[in-house]
Amino acid sequence: MMRAPFHAITPFTMLDFPGLCACIVWVAGCNMRCGYCHNPQIVLGKGTIGEEEAIDFLRGRVGLLDGVVFSGGEATTWPGLAGFAARVKAMGYAVKLDTNGLRPDVVAQLLDRRLVDRIALDHKAPPARFRQVTATGAYRQFSKTLDLLCAQEQVPFEVRTTVNTGLLDEDNILEIAHDLAARRYRGAYAVQRVVIDKDRPTLGHLAAEARSLDVARLMSESPIELVFR
């Protein structure tokens, strides 16, 4: 029996797909183990919602929603992503992918088949910190995805980094910003504060940050536009 791929569906969001009313389909499982992850139940858990149940939900929202966001976990770890995205597109929805970039082959397939309309790429850390932050040594795979997205113009994409100052500092963020500039990244670079909730433990059970980022320094020294969230 094929596993149910989806952990949950968020029925409505106006924040996650810029300019569109959308839902979020959360794919269970992930190929990273970031300590600050606030969705450990999705990363470590199994799916409970099957494809047909999700399709039934989307059929009922045709005309009410504009887009579908595939998030997780990590959506590109699911072998059925492209096929399901094709069904979603055929229903008239725009598709956004949130990804950590470790599957450049899947991202390339979605682009080649025109199955995605927007991408948010999580840049977890510069090379020297990548394993510490993600518990993987797959920076090269991420780098391939970043190069792929920078080289194409058909799909808008955003690069974003979630920051816990116990793991990343201003020098690390500036290293990423300079690397993005060198790759001719044309968008804004989003720097996101980590979510620490004592009632909702992170994957690595991290404590609250001891300090905040020096935003003024980052704004003055970054070679590209920064957005702070």
Secondary structure, 3 states (H helix, E strand, C coil): CCCCCEEEEEEEECCCCCCCCEEEEEECCCCCCCCCCCCHHHHHCCCCECHHHHHHHHHCCECCECEEEEEECCHHHCCCHHHHHHHHHHCCCEEEEEECCCCHHHHHHHHHCCCCCEEEEECCCCHHHHHHHHCCCCHHHHHHHHHHHHHCCCCCEEEEEEECCCCCCHHHHHHHHHHHHHCCCCCCEEEEECCCECCECCCCCCCCCCCCCCHHHHHHHCCCCEEEC
